[in-house]
Amino acid sequence: MPRISELHVNDQRLRVEADPERSLLSVLRDDLELTGAKYGCGEGQCGACTVLIDGTPTHSCLTPVGKVGQKKITTIEGLEQNGRLHPLQEAFLEIGAMQCAYCTSGMIMAGVGLLKRNPNPSEPDIIRAMEGNICRCGTYPRIIAAIKRAASMKEGRSQ
């Protein structure tokens, strides 16, 4: 498989020189210096590395960069638009849905993916969508509240 020379990240085409078997997480963090996605377990169980690939929440630690091709990758760094945080980022801050914040970017990315698919999710929808994202501090009730809050914001429905 040929080396990867370009990725479509956060609405930009970025040059990289990467072995296709490397994890997307490694390329994002080490080559592109996009450090919002975190290395947690390396097994796709914790969700700290979650990014969106063509709008779908994906564990980047398990995703070989060679499988991404020209798909659109969105990281936590790409959510801000025109100096404004994404409504879910605002809701996380407003509600205090984080404690140590290690899981926060993965939680937000999974939540953004949910809100893209379902702009008005029920609590069971939220819980189902957040499976595979672990918060070691146990702020789950506040995370659910933040997703509900973002869904209720007019901007959250148009994202």
Beta strands, then each sheet from edge to edge (+ up, - down):
strand 1: 4-9
strand 2: 12-18
strand 3: 50-53
strand 4: 56-59
strand 5: 72-74
sheet 1: 2+ 1- 5- 3+ 4-
end
